[in-house]
Amino acid sequence: MNAPRVRLLGLPTDAHSSFLRGAAAGPAAIRAALASDHSNMAAENGLEIGSDVAVEDVGDLALSGAADGLAVIRAAILDTHAAGAVPISLGGDHSVTYPIVAALAAVHGPLNILHFDAHPDLYDEYEGDPLSHASPFARIMEKGHARRLVQFGIRTLNAHSRAQAARFGVEIVEMRDFAPDKVPIPDAPLYVSIDLDGFDPAFAPGVAHHEPGGPGVREFLHVLHRVPGGIVGADIVELNPARDINNVTATLAAKLVKELASLVPGARS
């Protein structure tokens, strides 16, 4: 039996960021950490990237920040699916999740999403930008691209975000109530979206929006390791290398690539 295939796509854009730019440099930093000799390619479940799971890196998409960036991302995801691979996308800011999910929903039907973040990213628009990195899940839900959206790590719910969550039926495990076993794991087809600012800044300083009070890496992994496998795609977003310290956040992102790759269809067969 052939090893299941993962396709890594770099999405180097921060055109829809707020507060600070810099996430466009994220894909290169994640790749460098993934290729470093400091570690090996084993995920914690024992599967090894490159042998048990085949990973091909197709490099970065040409994203100028223009409106056609949505179409470029969507086309690349559809091409990945047509090639029989599962996309793991390296951001880039969180705005990229909207066209990724739209493309996957076109082939799988509405997805279920497990979303880790300090912020719910449900703004109807932010600073006049409906495609802001603060808005992807509003776009996803209003377009019907997801049946179920489960969010955890959240610790910035304002009145507008609460109203949006109620409007779209979002299931939120706020950080003040968090325990790994409290997070519902949606059924297939499952997409996983990881914003690195979901971690406490002590574990992931290399992000634009530091939000104290988040979980540590092990607590997050306790949730991720409850996913039974068979994900249809995932993203890791919002790494800002200019704010990183000793590549701590990039190294964490590289570990998450391995953990996510071990959850693709067939990886546990």
N, C-alpha and C positions, 0 to 999 in steps of 0.2 A: 504494500500500500504506500503511495506517495505521501510524503509529509505534507500536512496542511500548510497553506501559503499565506504569508502576511506581506503586504506591500506598504512600505513606509513612504509617506509623502510629506515633504516639507512645505509649509505654507507661510512664507516669510512676509507677513504683513502686519502692520500696526496702524493702518489707515483709519481704523474706527476705534482707536484707543482714546481714553480720556486720562487726564492728569499727566501721565508721562508716556512718551514713546520709548521703544527699545525692544519690544517683543518680536519684531521682525528678525532680530538676530538669534532668536531662540532655537530654530531648527539646527543651525550649525553647531551650537553649543551642546545640544543633546547628542548629536551624532559623534562629536569629539569625545564626550564622556562614555558613550556606548562602545566606542572603538578602543578606549584606553586599556592598557595592560594591567590597570589596578585591580580589575575584577575579571570574572569569566562570564560565560553566556548562559548560565543556568538560572532558571526561575526557581522560586522557593518550592514549587511542587515537584521539582526534580527534572522537569523537561528542559532540554537544552535548545537554545535558539541556534539555528543553522544545521541541526541534525534532526531533532524531533519536530521542530517547526521551521520550515523554510522561510527566510525573510529576504525580500528583495527591496533595495532602496532605490527608488527612481529619481531621487534628488528633489530639488525645490521647483515648485511651479513658478512661472513668471507672473507675479502679481504686482501690478503697478499701483494698486490702490484705487484704480478707477472702477466704475460700476461693473465693468465686464469681469472683474475678479470673481464675482458670484458664479458666472457662467463657466469660467475656467476651472474653478474648484468642482463644480457640479459635474462637468465633463470628465474630469480626472477620476472622480469617484465612480462614475458609471463605467468608465473604462476598466477600472480596477475590478469591479464586480464581473464584468464581461470576461475578464482574464481568469476568473476563478479564484481571486485572491480577496482577502479581508483587509480593508484599509485601516491603518493606524496613522493618524495625521499628527504632525508636529507643528504646533503654532509658534509664533503668531498669536494674535489676540483672539478673544473668545468669539468674535463675530464670525469666524470661519465655521463654527458648528452649524449655523443655519443652512448654508448650501450643502454641507456634507449630509446632514440628516434629510434634507429635501431630496437629494439624489438617492439615498438608500431607501427612503420611503417609496420612491417611484418604482423600485424593484421588489421590495419586501412587503409593501403596504405600510400602514402607520406603525411606527416603532414603539417600543418601550425604552425609556431612557433612565439611566442611573447617573446622576449629576452630582459631582463633588465640587464645592466652591464655598468661599466666604460669603458670596453674594448670590442672590437668586437669578440675576440677569433677566428680569421680567419687565423692565421698563418699557412702556409703550414707545417711548423715544427718550434719548438722553442727549442733552445739549443740542437739540434740534436734529439729531441723527437717528432715524428709525432702524438703521443697521449697526448701531453702536455695539461695542462689546458688552454693554450693559443690557442689551435687548434681544439676544438671539432666541431665547426660549419663548418670548412673547411672539416672535415671528413664527416659530415652529408650531406653537400651540394654536395660534389663530388660523394657520394654514391647514391644520388637521394632519400634520406629519407625525404626530405622536399620539398614541392611545393613553399612555400613562407616563408621567414624569415624577420621579422620586428624587428629591434633593436632600443632601446632608452636608454638614459642615457649616451651614448657614448661620450667620451671626450679625446680619446687617439689615434685618427686615424693617423697612419704614412703612408708612401707611399706604403709599402707592403700591409697593411690592406686595403687601398683604392683600390688597384689593385685587391685584392681578392674579395672585395665587388662588384666591377664592373664585375668581372669574373662570380660570382654566382648570380648576380641580387639581392643582399641584399638591403632591404629598411632600411636606417638608418636615424633616427631623432637625429642629433647630439645635444649635450647639449647646445651648443651656440644658437641653433634655437628652443629649446624645449619649448613647452606648452602642457599640458595634452591633449588638444583637437586636437593637430597636429599628434598624434600617431595613425596610422591606426590599427584597430583591425581586424586581419584575421578571416576568416570564419572557421567553423569546417572542419575536426577534428583539434582542437587547443591544442597545448602544450605550457605551460608557464614555462620559465626558469628564475630564479631570482638569480643573483649573488649579494651578499650583499655589495660588494664594489661599486655597482652602486649608492648607496646612498652617499651623502656627508659624509665625515668622522665624521662630527659633530654629525650625527645621527647614524652612524654605525662604531665606532672605532675598533671593533673586527674583522678586516680583515687583511690579509697580505699586501695588496697593497692599501695604502691610496692614493686616487686621489681626490684632492679638486675640488670644482665646481659642485658637483652633486646635484640632487634634494633632497628635504626633504621627509619625510614619507607621508605627506598629498598629495603632488603633485603626488607621485607614486600611491597612492590609488585612486586618481582621474582617472588615466589610468586603473588600474585593475578593478575598479567598472564599467567601460564601457564594460567589457567582458560580453556577454549576458548569459554565463553559458554553461554547457555541455563540459567542458574541458576533454581531454582524459588522462591527466597526468600533473605533474608539478614537479619542483625541486627547492630547496633552498640550495645554495651552498656557499662555501668559508668563513664560519664562523671560525674564529681562536680565540678560547676562551682565549688563552694566551695574546692576545692583547686587549681583551674586558675591559670595565670600568663599574663596578657595574652591569654587565650582561645586559647592555643596548642593545647590538646587539643581544644577545640570546633572549631577550624579544621581540625585533622586529621580529625576525625569527619566534617565537612562534605565534605572532599575524598573521603573513603571512600564517602560516599553517591553521589557522581558516578561514581566508579570502579565501584562495584557496579551502579549503574543501567545502565552501559554493557555489562553482562554478561547482561542479560535476553534471553529468546528473541526472535530477530529483529533484535536491535540491530546485528548484524554482517552482515545479509543485503544 
